[in-house]
Amino acid sequence: MTRAPFSPIVAGLWRLSKWSMTADALASWTSDVIDQGVDTFDLADIYGSYTCEGLFGDALRAAPGLRDKLRIVTKCDIKLVSPQRPAHTRHVYDTSRAHILASVDASLRALGTDRIDTLLLHRQDPLMDPQEVADAFSDLEASGKVLSFGVSNFTPSHLAMLASYVRQPLITNQIEASVLRVAPMQDGTFDQCLERRMRPMAWSPLGGGRLFEEGSHGALRSTMQAMAQAHGVSLDSIAYAFLLRHPARPHPVTGTQRLDRIVAAVAALAVELTREEWFELYCAAQGAPLP
């Protein structure tokens, strides 16, 4: 059987620059996360104003055997104005062949690795020339620098257009999805993933933490808490289970340093919400019954 491109739960590292961990501590944390069955780590060149890839690279350098136990997803095409990139004079998107190739080389140097397991284009670029992207992907595949490709935050039409040019399969679309954001289930994004047999990745699967804010989303929280008690899991496990129940089988991307929160995400894999439970959550989140 072909190995899935990502572990069922993905560890997101976009907040890594705020974690204040030494390289050795981060390497130990990474090993603990892998022990939970989470071997895919999600980054982007811009995270932490172009510092997070280097921090993770320091951890990999501190534990040389770690790299072969995990898979790295990173992204490019957003150009931020940053002291780390003095040549950038304006916040723009850039999917030119030259920028994609240069971004990958910079990511490889920062990570201290010879390959990126999956490269995603981070945002839709209105000026994207799909043939340039296709040429860049072919160059990266031929050199062995990137093993697979996908996109992030793409509409179905934009993904379909790009897919018609590139030779490699686009293996995912990483989009925002949660019980608080069900738009991908309604706007054709998840439908396209099902059509293409392509599992999406879901960023902000806990609604950016809004689910845990006291006094907010009261009816939904009450429903989730009752369901969590019935299933013997935590509230965040129910939030993950809501996403996992969708037939597109999205890969939730965590954003936490806390190992117990990652354990809760993994625990959701064993939660089997009934159709009735799923729609109870869906309606509570919408604040209205089904039409």
N, C-alpha and C positions, 0 to 999 in steps of 0.2 A: 504493500500500500504506500502511496506517495505521502511523504511527510507534509503535514500542514505547514504553511509558511510562517505562522505565528502560533505561540501558545494560546490557549483559550482566553486567558487573561493576559493583558500586556501591561508592563510597568512603565508608566510615563515619567519622564525626567525633566519636564519643562520648569519645575520649581527647584531643580537641583542646586542652583547657585545660592538659594536661600537656606539650604539645609546645614551649612557650616560643618561639614564632615571632612575629616582628613581622608587622604587617599586610602589608607589602610582600613579606616572605618567604613568607607564607601564600598571597598572591595568585600569586606565581611558582610555588609548589608546585602550586596548583590548576590553573594553566595547563599545567604539565608532566603532571599526571594526565589532563587532558582530551586532551592530545596522544597518550596511550596508548589513547584510545577510551573512557575512563571519564568520562562527563559527568554522572553522577547522584551527588549528595552527600547522605548520610543523617545527619539530626540529630534531636534532640528538645528540647523546651523545657527539660527538667530536666538535660540533659547538662552536666557541669561545675558542678553546683549553679546552674543557670540562667545560665551564662556562655558556653557554646560557640556559641550562635547569634550572640551579640554579637561574638565573636571572628571568626567567619566573615563577619559583616556588615562588620566593619572591613576585611577583605581585599577584599570586593566594593566598598567605598567607595574603597579605594586603587587599584582598577583598574576604573573605571566600565564598560568594555566587556565585562567578564567575565560579568556576570549573564546576558546573553542567550546565552551559550555553554554554560550548564549548567542542570541541573534540581535543584531542592531538594525533598527529602522531609523533613518534620519531624512530630513527634508531640505529642500532648497527652493529658491526663486524669489523670496522676499528679501529686499535689500533695505536694511535699516541704517539710519545715520547713527554711528557709534564710534567711540574712540578706538574700538577694535578693528574698525574698517574705515580708516581715514579717507579712502578714495570715494566713499559713498557720500554724495552731497544732498540726496533727497530720498525719502521713503518711496520706493517704487517696487513693482514686480518685474522680474527679468527672467524669461525662459529662453533666452538666446543660447545657442550651442556653447558659445564661449563662456558664458556665466555658469551654466550647468557644469561644464567640465572643471572650471576653476573652483566652484563650490565643492565638488566632490573631492578634489585634491586637498582642499583646505580641511575638509571633514576627516579625511584619512589621516592627515598629519596630526590633527587635534586628538583623534581617537587612538592614534598609534597602532593602526591596524592596516592590513593590506586589502580589505574588502568591506563593503557595506552590504548587508544581507538584503535590505529593501530600501530603495530610494523613492521618495514621494515628492511630486511637485506640490508645493505647500498651498498655493492659492491660484485661482484662475487669473491668467494674465490676458487682458484684452488685446494686447499686441503679440500674443503668442503666434509664432509661425510653426505649425505642427511638423513641418518637414525638418526644421532645425532641431526640434525636440527628438524626432525619430533618429536623426543622425547622431545626436549626442548619446541617446540610449544605446545605439548600436556600437558606438565607440567604447562606451563604458562596459558593455557586456563583453566585447571582444578582448578588452584589456584585463577582464576579471575583476575590475574595481567594484562593480555592482552586480549582484546576482539576480535581482528581480526588481520590478518597477511598479509604481502605483501613483495615485493622486490623493489629494486632500482638499476638502471643501469644494469639490467640483459639482456642478449641476449635471444631471443625466445627459443633457445635450452636449455639454462641453466634453464630458468623458467620452461619449460616443464618437465625437468628432476626432479627438486625439487618438482613440483606439483604431480608427480607420487608417491612420498614418504609421503608427509604430508597429514594428515587427514583433516585439515582445508582448506577451499578455499583460494587461494592467491587472494586478492581482488584488487590489483593494482600493476603496475610496474612504479615507478617514474623515468622518463628519461628526458634527456635534449631535448627540442623541441621548435622551434620557426620558424618564417618566415625565419630566417637565418640558421636554422638547421632542415631540413626536412628529414634527414636520417631515423628517425623512421617510416616515411610514405613510405619509399622505401625498407627498409631492413627486413621487416616482423614483426617488433615490434608492430606497430598499427594493423596489420592484425591479429596477435595472440590475441591482446586485444579484437578485434571484435569477433573472433572465440570463445573466452572464456566468452564473455559478461562481460568483465572486463574493467572498465574505467581507463586509465592511468592517472598519474599525470605528469605535464610538468614543470620541473624546468628551470630557466633562460628563461622564455617565451618572454622576450624583448631582447634576444640576449646578455645578460650581459651588457645592456646599450649601446651597440655599435650602435643601431638604432638611438640614440640621439646625436651621435658624429658628429659635424659639419665637412663637407667635406668627410664623409664616406657614402657609399651606396647611392650615389646621386640619381640614377634613381629610386631605390626602395623608398627612402624617398619622392621623388616628387610624385610617384604614391600613396603612403600611405597618403600624405598630401591632395591630391586632393580627395581621397576617404573619408578621415575624414571630409573634408568640405562638401561633398555631403551627408554624413550621419549625420552631425551635432554633431560629437564627436571629441575626441582628437586622435592624432596619435597613442598613446599607446593603445587606445580602439580598433583601427583597427588591431594592432598587436595581441591583445588577440582574436579578432573576427576571425582572420585567423585560429588560433588553434581550436577555438570552432566550426568552420564550419565543421571540419573533423568528419566523422561519428563515430569514436572511442570516441568522446566527452571527450577529455582530461580535467582534472582539472588543470588550470594554477596555479602555485605557485608563488605568488608575493615575492619580496624581499625588500620591501620598508617600511620605517617608516612613509612616508607622506600619510596622509589620503586621499588627493585628488587623489593620484595615485591609491589607492585601490578603490576609487569611480569610477575612469576611467576603472579599470578592471571590476567592476560590471556592468558598463554601456555597456560593450561589449556584455553582455548577451542579450541585446535587439537589437543588430546589426545583421541584416540578410544579409550577403554577398551573392550575386548571384554567380552561378557557374562561370560566366564570370569574375566577380570581383576577385574571389578567384584565378583563373588561371592567371589573370593579375598580382597579387602579386607574385604568385609562379614563373612565368617567369621572373619578374623583379628581384627577389631575386637570381635566377639562372644565370641571365645575358644572357639568351638565350631563343629563342622561343621553344615551344614544338617540339619534333622530328616529 
